[in-house]
Amino acid sequence: MNVESISSFAENTSCNSVLNKKDEHFIISTCRRNTNMTMTPNHNALKNPDESTEDTDAEEKLLVVYFRSGKIGAAYYVLQTGELFILEEIVDRPPEFQMFSNLFRQVEPFMILLDGKNQSSFVQLVKTIVFKNDANDLGRCKLVFLSAKEYNYEACKRRILNLSLPREPPHCTEEERTLFLRTVVDFSQTQTVHSLGALLRYLDLHWSSLNVGLHNNPQFLSLRTISLRDIVTIDDDTYRGLQIFSTISHPSNFKRGVQGSNREGLSLFHLFSRCCSKVGQSKMRVLMQHPSRDIAELRRRQEVVAYFLRSQNDPLMRNICSALRFIRNVNTLYNAVLICEMCENAGKSSSFLEQLASCDNKKLYEMALYMNRIIDFDQSKTEGKFTVKSGVDPELDRKKRTMASLHGLMSETAKVELERLPSFIEECSMLYMPHLGYLLAVKVWDGMGAREELPGLKFMFQNNEFVHYKSKGCEELDVMIGDTYPEIVAHETRIMMRLTAVLLEHLHTLASVIDNCAMLDCLIAISKTSKEFGYTQPTLVETKSISIKQGKHPLHMTTCEAFVPNDFESNEQVGCVKILTGPNSSGKSVYMKQIGLIVYLAHIGSFVPADSAVIGIVSHIFTRMQSTECIAAHMSAFLIDLRQMALVLQESTSSSLVLVDEFGKGTARRDGAALLAAALGAVLARARRPHVLLATHFLQLHHYIAPSPLLTFLTFDHVMRDGSPVFLYRARTGVAGAGLARHAAAGLGAPALRRADLLARCLQNNDLPPANEQITSKLRSRVEIVKKLILKDII
């Protein structure tokens, strides 16, 4: 969850005002010779112009994973927000370890901590995933191996029991506090305890190198539990094959691989990326990486999407979207309260909206009131630091009045000092530096020597193009005014820390509301997409059934004017194994992906591109569509295909959806057909068969598979017009008669096609093809030329 907490805001604003961190000096006034103009103060004027002040919104997450006895436990910490998450202990089977793969995609950590003593296949898979992620320029992730003693159960348990959380009961005894922590953490889940304890230990030891902020120790603002038990398992190959995500690397080699530098290509995620807030955009990615089997939660999401699809609710949706744009900045509190109030009238239509409307607005109002009375937001934005309003603290107001009069005094001092300087110096600046006090700065002049002294001035140091001196006027200012500016900063920092302590007491309420607002933003984005493209609400059932009427591919229908819809039916009565045959470019692959995407959309709570759909809950979506070759994998394209098909046969259940496109094409035709027929026979022989949709060009495949009422052959219609096929893209029962590859290869040119026709006839008659006269004549002429040259050299 992306939550910009109050403490995070305080750290970010105050860090800009800490003198010894960011701003090395502060220009008070600049005076030029022969002009009465005094330049506007600029705190960053003498900074290196090459320094970049660009900030990134990407969250850094530190993940600890512990795998033992076939179960995986994990915990991760968000550095920017101080949120702590633990994963419910769950079974994960080798060799694919799909639960870890799902967790890695959701968390996207910048560092993973592992047990250094464990060198099992799990560690090897983690290395493979991380290195593959780096090779694809999806972001850099570090692997750190910890000593086995850091995972000692009793030591980890003690660290967790010493954990301090804002939500723990105030003024509680040690026994009450232990009881509270036991309600948050299940200590019977040993892998989770190992992970969380090791994470706390690592944060304590390495906090100074992980984060530079106001706190010397890590702050834990919340502890939440995440679960993968309801997830629909989808691997990386399926995400790429179905184009759910399509990441495009930055074209610059300098930015490639940097977190946040990639952009999204044509994909389902790009189609639904219509969120108004940054937290909503991040939540959308998590939502699409966690398709759920929880039918109650999916129906709750459908209620919200259906509510905002109605035209009469458009004004409310626009008002909510206007407020969502300000979630994640200092206006978060006010807009969060506003969104909750707007959902009160819509609460009866959806349990989710009712939950959002029933949050504790009183606490949010109190937090907003404190911030509004103390923080000067306009001045904070202008100065780039935390600024307190006048009237909050009399002593701080007195210091600020002194500082306000300082600029006029500095201007007069700069004019006096300029008159004392040699005539070749055109301008000078009065500035303040911590530990050194007030200094006079002049630009380097031609012919200046090392440590050049000026009359009546003491050389201090040279920095870039400026030389700094201490004058009598500067010494007088040190005595008269002193460290006024750093005193103001320190005073405001103390006020900010007290404000932060008060706000942290109710921070969990704000975090919960922002999480719900992020989910609302996602559901509104889904509603906008569904309304634009005419999606309908699918009916979710627990039975093994998929029935789609007039379904469309959600991406292809956005890129073509007339998309031909098709039906699909799969259950125990009509059969759950479908084999697609048909000519090249007839629409087999698009049809398969269309079914996979419609089933997937139903499992994130979205509406689907179809006239009607009944979707039975599935546990896995497997595909064999796209072979991603990688030198580091030490596997050919065919071996990768075999690995994907082996995963299907090993892991698929009766509630799985399996999509296979052109398996066996990477080897000899006879061997590929034999392997495909054997794999299909193994699936049909099972008592609990998955939904299978398979496309192939092995047109004789039906001769090698035993007939079964669970097996259906489908093909795609086409008509011949002027000797060329016209594809109708309509699926029907039957087997294709020919592949029509010759017609699809028109771009090869007439000579190549004529030769291909001749070779095809020879292969059909089991004859040797005649020599190509055009090629042999050229070879003969070249041979004669070579002969003449050789004979000429001999003679």
N, C-alpha and C positions, 0 to 999 in steps of 0.2 A: 504494500500500500504506500502511495506517495502522500505523505502528510507533512506540510510545512508547519512544524510545531513552533510555539512561542519562543522556546529556548533557542531553536534553530535561527529564528529571526533575530533574536537578541545577539547571538554570536556573530551572525553575518554583518549586522549593522555596527556592532562595537569593534569588530576587528579592523574596520576601516579607520577607526579613531585612535587606536593604540599607537603611540608615537614610535615605538621602537620596532614595529612590525612592518607597516606599509609605508607611511609618509616619513621620510627621513628629515625633511625640513619644511618650514611653512613660511612662504613669502608674505610679509606684512605689507610692504609698499615698495614700488619701483619709481625712481626719479630719473628723468633724462635732462641733459644739459640744453639750454635755450628753449625750454618748453615748460609750461606751467601744469602740464597734464601729469597726474599721478595715476598709474595703471591700477586696474582692478586686482585685488588680491587673488592669487592663484596658488593653491596648495601644492599643485603638481607640476609647476612650471619648470623646475629643475630636474625632473625625473628623466630617466633615459627614455627617449621617444620610441625605442624599440620594444619597451616593456608592454606587454599586453594585459589589459584589465578585463578581458573577456571571461565571463564565468560560464560554467556549464551546469545544466540542471540534472545531469545524469547522477543517479544515486549510486553510491559505492556500497556493495554488500559483501560481507565476510562470511563465508559458508564453511561449516565443519560437518563432515560426514563420517559416520562410523558404521561399518558393516561386519556383522558376526552372525554365525549360525543361520544364514539365509535371510536375515532381517536387517533392514537399514533404518538408522536413526539419523537425524540431522538437526542443526540449529544454525540460524544466521542472524547477523546484526547489521542494521543500516546506519552507517556512520553519520549521515546528514541529519537524521531525525531521532536517533537514539532508540529505535524500535527493535525489539527482540522477538524472534519467531522460532518456534520449535515444530518439528515434523513428527506427527504420530508414527510410532514404530510400525513398519509395514514389511511384508514379505517381498523380496526382490530376487528373481531367479537368474542365474547365469545362463548363457553367456552374454545376453543382450542387456540385462539390468535396466529394463525399461522404466522402472520407477525413478531411478536416479536420472535417467535421460530427461524425463518429464520435469523433475525438480530443477535440473540445471537450466532448462529452457525458461522456466518460470522465474527463477531467481536472478539469472544472469550475473553471477558474482564476479568481482574483480580478483578474488583470492579464494582458494579452496585449501582447507587444512585436512590432512589425512594422517592416519596412524603410520609412523615410519616403520614399524615392525611388520605390518601387514603387506605382503607382496603377492597377494592372491590375484586371481583373474579380475576381481573388482577394481583393484588399483590400476591394472593394465588398461581396463576399459576407460577409467577416468582420464588417464593420460591420453588415450586415443581421442576421446571427445574434446578435451581441452586443446590438444594440438590441431585437431581438425578445425575447431572453431577459430583458432588463430590463423590457420592457413586460408580460411575463407574470409578473412578480414572482418570478422564479426565482433572484434574486440579482444583485447589482451587479458588473459586470466592467468594468475600465478598459482603454482602448486607449491605448497609448503608441507613438509613432513615433520610431525611432532614426535617427541619421545614417547614411548609406550607408557611411561609413568604418568604422563599428563592425563591419561585416560583411566587411571585407577578409579574404581567405582566409588569407594568411600570418600576419596578426596574430591571427586566431582560432586558427590552428594553434599558435602560440607560447603563447597563453593556456592551451590544453588541455595542452600538454606541461609547463607549470609547475603543473598541478593536483596537489594533494597528497591522496592517498586513504589511509585506514587499512589497506587490504588490500595495499598495495604492499610488496614484499620489504624486510625491515629491512636497514639498512646497505648498501644497493645503490648502485652507481655511477650516474652520470648516464646512461650508455648502457643499463644494465640497467633503470633507471626508465623511460626512453623506450620500450624494448622492451615493458615491462609495459603502458604506456598504449596502445601500438599493438595489443595483444591485446584491450583493452577498447573502444577506439574505432577504427572503420574509417575511415581518413582518405581513402579513395577516394570515400566518400559526401559529396560537397562540401556539399550542402544541410544535412546533419546537422552538419558541422563549422562552417558559418556560424552555425547556430542556437546550438550549444553555446558557441562563442566569444563571441558577442554576449551570451548570458546571463551568462557569467562576468564580462564587462566591466561589465555593468549592476549586478550584485551588488556588485562592488568599489566602484563609484562611489556607489551609493545604499544601502549596507547600513545606515547609521545611521538612515535614515528608514524602512526596512523592518522592522527588528527591534531591540528593546531587550532585551539580554541580557548574559550574562557576557562574550561574545566581541566584540572590536572588528572582527573580520573574519568573513565567512561560513565555516562549517564544513561540509565535505563528508564525510558518513559512509559514503556508498556511491554507486556509479555503475552504473546498470542500464539495460539496453536493452529497450524494448518494441517490439512489432511489430503492425501492422494487416494483414499479408499474409494471415492466416488468418480474418479477420473476415467474417461474413455481413453484407453492407451493408444497413442499414435506416435510412430517413430519419425525421425527426421526425413527419411525418404518419402514418407507419405505426405508430410507437410509441403515438401518441395514438389512432389508429383502432382498433387491436387492444387498447387499454387495458392495455398492458404497464406503463406508468407513468401516473399520474393525480394530478398535483400540485394541491393546494388551497391557495390563499393564506390568510395569517392574516387574520382578520376585522378586526383593528385596523389603522387607517391608519398608526399610528406604527411598527408592526412589519412591515408589508407590505413585501416586497422585501429584508428583512434576511436574510442568510445563516443558514439553520437555522430560520427562523420558519415555513416552509411545512410542511404535513403531507400524507401520502399518502391519497388516496381509495380507492375500490374499484378495484383493479388487480391485475395478476398479481404485481407486486412486493410489494404489501401481503399477498397470499395467502402468499407465500414468506418473508415477513419474520419468521422464527422463530429468528433467530440469538441466541446467548447473550452474545456480546461485541460491543463497539462496532466493533472491527476487522472482525469477521465481517459486521456489518450494512453497513459501507462496502464490503467486498469483494463482498457480494451485489449491490449496485448496479452495481459495475464488471463483475461476471460477467454480469449481465443486459443490460448495454450492449455486451458483446463476445461475441455468439454466434459460435461457432467452426466452421470447416470442417475442423479437425484431427481426423480420425476416431479416431486413436490416443488423443488427450487426452480426447475425449468418452467413449471406452470406459473409460478409467481412472476418470473420474468416475462412470460407471454402476456400476463395481465397488464403489465405496465406498457409493453409495446402496443397492445391492442387499444389501451386507453388513449395514447398519444396519436394513434392512427385516425381517430375520429376528428372530423373537421371542426366541431364545436370546441375542441380542446386546444386548437392552435394558438389562441392568445396566451393561455397559460404556459404552453410549451415555449413560446417566444420569451416570456418573462423569466421563466426558469433558466433558459439558455443565456439570457443577459446577465443573470446573477452568477451562473456557473463560470463565466469568463474571468471573474475576479477571485475564484477559489485558488489558493496557493500564494496569495500575497497578503499584505497587512489588512486588506479589506475582507479577508476570509471570514472572520467572525460575523460581520454584519450581513454578508451575503448568505452565509450558512443559515443564520436565523431567518432571513427572508425566504429562502427555499423551503425551510420547514413550515413556515406559515402558509406559503402558497400551496403546499401539499395537504393542508388540513381539509380543504373542500373536496379534494380528490381522493381522500383516504378510503372512502367507502368502496371505491372501484377496484382497489388493489391492496392486498395485505402489505406489500412492500412500501407503497406510498403512505399507508396508515402507520407503519413503523417509523418512517422518516418524520411524519407529522407529530408523532408522540414523543419525540426526544425532549430532553430537559432543556427548554429554551432559557429558563431562569439563570442557569449557570453560564450559558453562553452570553446572555445579556450582561451579567456581572463582569465577565472577562472583557467584553467590549467596552464597558463603562470605564474600567480601570485603564485600559489602553488609550481610550479617547481623552481621558482627563490628564494623562501623564505625557504621552508621546506627541511631539509635534511632527506629524507625518510629512507635511510639506517641507519643513526645514531639514528633516532627516534625509529626504530624497535629494534636496539641493546640495547638502554638505556631504552626503554619502556616509553618514554615521548616525548613531542613535542620539537624538536630541530631545531634551525635556522641555515642556511648555513653561512659559513664565508663570509665576504664581504658585508653583508646586513646592519650591524650596527657597526661602528668602536668602540664605547664604549663597546658593547657586545663582540667584538673580543678581546679587551684588557683584559676584565675580564676572558675570556676563556684561554688566554695565561697565566694569573696568576694562574688559576686553573690547567693548564697543568704542570706548574713547581711545583705545590704543592705536587705531588706524590713523587718526588725525595726528597723533603725536609722532608716529612712525614717518608720516609724510614730511612733517617739518624737520625731523631728524635727518631723513634722507637728503633733503635740500641743503641743509647745513653741511653735511658730510661731502656732498658733491662739490660745494664751493671750495672745500679744503683740498680736494683731489687735483692732480695735475690736469692740464687742459686737454691732453690727448684721451682722457677717459670720458666718454660721452654719457654714460649712465651708470647708476649703481642701484643696489637693492638692499633693503633691510629685511632680515629674515631671522627666524628663531629655530634653534636646533636643540634637542634634548641633551642635557649634560654639558653643553657648550654655551648655552644662553643665546643672546642676540649677537648677530654677526653682520658685517658689511660685505656684500658680494659684488665683484666687478668682473666684467668679461676679460678674457685673456687678450692682450694687445700684442702687436707686432714687435719683435725684438725683446720680448720678455724673457728673462733668465729664470733659472730654477730658484724657487723660494725667493722671488723678487720682493724686496721690502719697499714700502712707500713711506714717505715722511709722516710721522705721528701715528702709524698703524703697525700692528703686530700681526705678522703672517701666521695663519692657522693651518690651512691646507688648501689644496687645489683639487677640484672635482669636475671632470669633463672640461667645459669651456669657461668655468667660473673659478675665480680665486677668492678665498674667504679670509677676511681680516677682522681683528678686534680693535675697535676705535674707542676713544674716550666716551663718545656718545653711547656706544654699546655697553660699556661698563656702567655708565650711569643708569641705563635702562635695566640692567641686571639687578641693580640695587633697588631702584624705584618700583619696578613692576614684578620682577621675578618670574617664576614659572606659572603665570596665570593660565595660559592655554592648557598645559597638561593637568593643572588642578581642576579645570572645568571638565576635562575628559574623564578624569578619575572620579569626580563627584557624580557625573552622569552615569558612569559605569556602576557605581554603588547603587544608585537609584534603580538602574535597569536590573541588577541582580536581585534586589528586593522584589521588584515587580515580577520577575521570572519565577521566583519562589512561590508567590501567591498564585500565579497562573498555572503552575505545574500541578496544583492540587486538583484542578478540574480538566486537565489536558486530555484525559482518556475520553471525556464526553465529546470534546472537539474532534479527536481522532476518529471516533465512531461515526460522527456526523459527516465528516469529510469522506470517509470510506463509503458511506451510503450515497453521498452526493456524486462520488466518482462512478459508482454503479448506476445511478440514475442517469448520469451523462452518457454512459455506454448504451443504456437501453433506449434513450431518446435518439442517439445516433443510429441504432438499429431500426427504430421506428421510422426515421427519415428515409433511410435506404429502402425499407420495405414499402413505404408509401410511394416513393418515386418509381420503383420498378414493378409495383403491383404484386408483391408477395402475399401469400395467404398463411393463415395460422395452421400449423400441422397438429394432428391429433396424436398425442403420445400415449403408448400402451405398453404394458409389461410383457405381452405375448410376443412370440417370434413371428413378426410380420412386418413387411415393408410394402406399402401400396402407394404408388405415386401416379397421379392422373395429370397428363399434359405438363410434365416437368420440363424445366429449362436449365441450361447451364448459366449460373449467375454472372460469370465473367464474359462469356461469349455473347450473351444477349445485350451487353452494353457496347459491343464493338461491331455488331451487324444489325442491319435494319429488319430483316425477317428471319427470325430464328424458328426452326421447326421443332415444336415440342413433341415429347414421346412419353408413353406410359411405361410403368415398371411394376411388376408384381412378384413377390417372393415370400412364400410361406410353405408349410408342410403339405398343404393340399395341392398347390399348383407347382410345387418344386422350388428348391432354393439354390440350385446350381444352373447358371445360364452361361451358354457358350455362344459368343458372337463371332460370326464369320461375315465377310463381305469384301468388296474391292478396296483398294487403297483410296484414302481420302473420302470414304463413304460416311464417316462419322462415328466409327466404333469407339475410338478413344475419348471423344467428347462426350458420348453417351455414358461411358463408364464413369468418367470424372463427374459428370452431372449427377449421377446417383450418389456417389460418394460425398459430394459437397452438400446435397440436399439433406442427407442423413447427418452430416456434420453440423450444419446450421441448426437443425432441430435440437442438437445436444448442447448448444450454447444458449438456447432460449429464444432464438430468432425465428421469424417467419421465413417461409421458403418460396422459391420461384416455381410454383405449380398451381393448378386449379384446385387441387385438394391432395392431401397427403396423410397417410396413417403410418407413423414411424414407431416400430418397436425399439425399445432401449437396447443398445448394443454395448458391449464391453471393450471391443477392440475394432480398429479400422486398419487393415493391412493392405499394402499395395506392392505390386511388382511392376512399376511403370518406368522409372527413371534410374538409369545406372550412373552413379556418380563416381567416376574413376579418380583415383588418387594414387600417386606414386608411393606415398607413405603407407598405404593399405596393403601393398604387395599382392594385389589381386587384379586379375584381368576383369573386363566387363562381364564375361560369362560367369566367372566365379562370384562376382557380386550378385548377379541374378540368382545363382544357386543359393547363396546365403540368404537372400530375401525370401526365396521360396521355401527354404528349410525353416525359417522363422515362422512362416505361415502354417506349415504342417505341424510344428512343435507347439506353438502357442495359441492357435485359434481354437475357439470354443463354439458351442451352438449359438451363442449370442454375438459372434464376430461377423464383420463384413470384410470380405476379401475381394480385392480388385487386382486382376492380373492381365497385363497387356504385353502380348508378343513374347511370352516366355519360350526359350529354346531357340531363338533366332540367332544367338551368338555362336553356334556350333554347327556341325553338319546337319543337314535337314533331317536325315533319318534318326540321328541321335537325339536331336531336339524334340522331334515328334514323340519318340519313345519315352523320353523323360517327362514330357507334358502329360501324356496318356497315363503313365504310372502315377504321377502326382494326383491327377483327377481321380483315378481309381482308388487311391488311398483315402481321399476325402469322401467319396461316395460310400466306401465300406464302413465308415464310422457310424456309430449309433446316434451321435449328436453332431450333425453337420452344420457348418456355418453358412451364411449367405455368401455365395460365390458368383462373381461376374468375371468372365474370362474372354478376352479377345485374341484371336489367332488367325494366321494365314495358312495353317495346316488344314486344308479343306477336306482331307481324307481322315481327319481325326475321329469322326463318328464310327469308322470301321474298327477302331482299336479300343473302344470303350463299350462295356456291356450296357445295353438299354436299361433305363431306370425311369420310373415315374417322377423321380426327383430331378431329372436332367431335362433341360429344354435348350434346343438350338434356335438361335435368333440370327437373322440376317438383315441387311439394309437394302431397300429397293433402289433400282436405278433403271433408266431407259436409254436406249441407244438412239442417237440422233445424228445423222450424217456421219456415221462411223465412229462417233465419239460418245462416251457415256455422259449422261446427265443424272447426277445424284439427287435423290429425293429426300435423303436423310430421315427416312421413316423406317422404324424397326418393325419386323414381322417375324412370325415363326417360320423356320426353314434353314437351309444350308446354302451358302453361296456356291455358284457354279464355277466362277473364275475370279482371279484376283485383279485382272485388268491393269497389271503393273505397266504394260507396254503403253497404255493410253496415258498413264500418269507421268510417263517419262518423256513427254513431248519436247521438253527443253533440251534434250541431248542432241537434237539435230537429226535431219533425215538420213544421212549416211550411217550414223550409229544405229538408228532404229531399223534400217534395212538389214544391217548385219545381225542385229539382235533377233529379228524375225527368222533369219536363216538358221542361226544357232538354235533357236527354240524348236524348229522343225526337226533338226538333226538330233537333238536330245530326245525329242518325243519318239523318233524312229530308231533310237539307239545307234545312230551312225556318227562317223567322224565328220566334222564340218570341213568343207573345202577351204583352200587357202584364200586369203584376202588378196585379190589381184592388185589392188591399189598399193597395199603395203609391200607385197613381194616385188612389184616392178620398181618401186623406189629402192628396195634393198639391192636388187640386181644392178641398178645404175650406180649406186654407191660402191658396190664391190668392184665394178669395172674401173671406176675412178681410182680406187686404192691400188688396183693391179697396175695401172699405167704409171702411177707415181713410184711404185716399188721397182718396176722394170727400168724406169728412167734413172733411178738412183744406181741400179746395178750396172747399167751401161756406162 
